[in-house]
Amino acid sequence: MSILKVEGLTKQFGGLTAVNNVSFDVEEGQVLSVIGPNGAGKSTLFKLISSFLTPTSGQVRYKGEVVSGLKPHLVARKGIVRTFQETTVFKEMTAFDNVVIGHQLGQNAGPLGVFLSTRAARADEARFRESADEILEYLGLSHVRNELARNLPHGYLRSLGIAIAMAAQPKLLLLDEPFAGMNVDETDRAVTMVEGIRRRGITVLLVEHDMRAVMRISDRIVVISFGSKIAEGTPEEIRANEAVIEAYLGQDDETIGH
Ligand SMILES: Nc1ncnc2c1ncn2[C@@H]1O[C@H](COP(=O)(O)OP(=O)(O)OP(=O)(O)O)[C@@H](O)[C@H]1O
C-alpha cells in the first residue's frame, strides 16, 4: 500500500521550472530514494513534500489526504517528519536533551511551545526520557548521550538530527542528503541507522546526491534530472538504466555507485 503519492508535482521559480510534473508513489515500510545530479531539483522536491514550499501545480497525498498547502508543522504532526538540520540542533544541550526536546516538537507547533511547555507536556517527560534513551541506543549514539551537541563531530551531528526527528514519531521520515559530507565510516554508520529505522516499520524517503550508499539501502529509486523524472526502479534497474548513466556522465564514476 502506498503511504505517499506525489502527483504531477511542478514548481516554478520565475521562468525556471525546478520540478517538472514529477509523479511517484512511496510504499509503506520501504526506503525510496530520490537521486539526481547537482541542481536537478531534489531539494525543491523535498521541500514540496514536507510542505515548506507550495507547488505551482500538482499535489502530494499522504494516506489519501492532500497535504500540499498545509503548514509544515501540521504535516509533521500527521507523521511526515524531516530531519533536523545542524542549525536547528540546540548546540548548548546534550545529545540526550536534544532528543527529549524532539519528542515535544512532535507535539507542539514549534520551539516556543516547548519553552512554554504545558503541564501535560511535563507529565510526558518521563516517557520522553525513556524513549530518548531507546532511540539513542538503536541509532548507535548511546556513547555520546551526555556530550554537548556543539562538541560532536559533523557526522554525529547529522545523526543527532535523525535521532531528534525519530523522537517526533514519524510514520514517514524524510532524510535530506543524510550522507553529505560524511567519510566512509560515517556513511557506513548512517546506512546502518537507516536500516534500523526501516526495520522499525518506518517508511523512509531520502534525497541524496551520491548513488553509492543509496544503492545499498533503497527498495526503489527515483531519478530526476533538470526537474523531470527520468527513471524509476530497483537499484539493479537504475544501475543499468541508459538514461541514468547518460544523466550522470561527466560526473565522477563514484557517484553512480561503481
Ligand atoms: N528559492 C529559489 N528561487 C529560485 N530558484 C531556485 C530556488 N530554489 C532552487 N532554485 C533553482 O531550482 C533548481 C533546482 O534546485 P535544487 O536545489 O532543488 O536542486 P538539487 O537537485 O537539490 O541540487 P543539489 O544537489 O546541488 O543540492 C536550481 O536551478 C536552483 O537554482
The ligand as a MOL file (V3000), in Angstrom:
LIG
                    3D

  0  0  0     0  0            999 V3000
M  V30 BEGIN CTAB
M  V30 COUNTS 31 33 0 0 0
M  V30 BEGIN ATOM
M  V30 1 N 14.0810 29.6540 -3.9840 0
M  V30 2 C 14.5400 29.5380 -5.2350 0
M  V30 3 N 14.4420 30.5810 -6.1040 0
M  V30 4 C 14.8990 30.4630 -7.3700 0
M  V30 5 N 15.4610 29.3620 -7.8960 0
M  V30 6 C 15.5960 28.3030 -7.0800 0
M  V30 7 C 15.1500 28.3200 -5.7040 0
M  V30 8 N 15.4160 27.1130 -5.1510 0
M  V30 9 C 16.0100 26.3650 -6.1080 0
M  V30 10 N 16.1130 27.0710 -7.2690 0
M  V30 11 C 16.6690 26.5700 -8.5430 0
M  V30 12 O 15.9770 25.3760 -8.8590 0
M  V30 13 C 16.8710 24.4290 -9.4560 0
M  V30 14 C 16.8430 23.1340 -8.6440 0
M  V30 15 O 17.4800 23.3670 -7.3950 0
M  V30 16 P 17.5160 22.3150 -6.2120 0
M  V30 17 O 18.2460 22.9500 -5.0820 0
M  V30 18 O 16.1600 21.7950 -5.9560 0
M  V30 19 O 18.4090 21.1640 -6.8440 0
M  V30 20 P 19.1580 19.9480 -6.1490 0
M  V30 21 O 18.9400 18.7850 -7.0270 0
M  V30 22 O 18.7200 19.8460 -4.7460 0
M  V30 23 O 20.6720 20.3930 -6.1960 0
M  V30 24 P 21.9130 19.9620 -5.2580 0
M  V30 25 O 22.1640 18.5060 -5.4660 0
M  V30 26 O 23.0180 20.8230 -5.8090 0
M  V30 27 O 21.5250 20.3150 -3.8520 0
M  V30 28 C 18.2450 25.0750 -9.4920 0
M  V30 29 O 18.4080 25.6260 -10.7850 0
M  V30 30 C 18.1420 26.1760 -8.4550 0
M  V30 31 O 18.9880 27.2470 -8.7690 0
M  V30 END ATOM
M  V30 BEGIN BOND
M  V30 1 1 1 2
M  V30 2 1 2 3
M  V30 3 2 2 7
M  V30 4 2 3 4
M  V30 5 1 4 5
M  V30 6 2 5 6
M  V30 7 1 6 7
M  V30 8 1 6 10
M  V30 9 1 7 8
M  V30 10 2 8 9
M  V30 11 1 9 10
M  V30 12 1 10 11
M  V30 13 1 11 12
M  V30 14 1 11 30
M  V30 15 1 12 13
M  V30 16 1 13 14
M  V30 17 1 13 28
M  V30 18 1 14 15
M  V30 19 1 15 16
M  V30 20 2 16 17
M  V30 21 1 16 18
M  V30 22 1 16 19
M  V30 23 1 19 20
M  V30 24 2 20 21
M  V30 25 1 20 22
M  V30 26 1 20 23
M  V30 27 1 23 24
M  V30 28 2 24 25
M  V30 29 1 24 26
M  V30 30 1 24 27
M  V30 31 1 28 29
M  V30 32 1 28 30
M  V30 33 1 30 31
M  V30 END BOND
M  V30 END CTAB
M  END
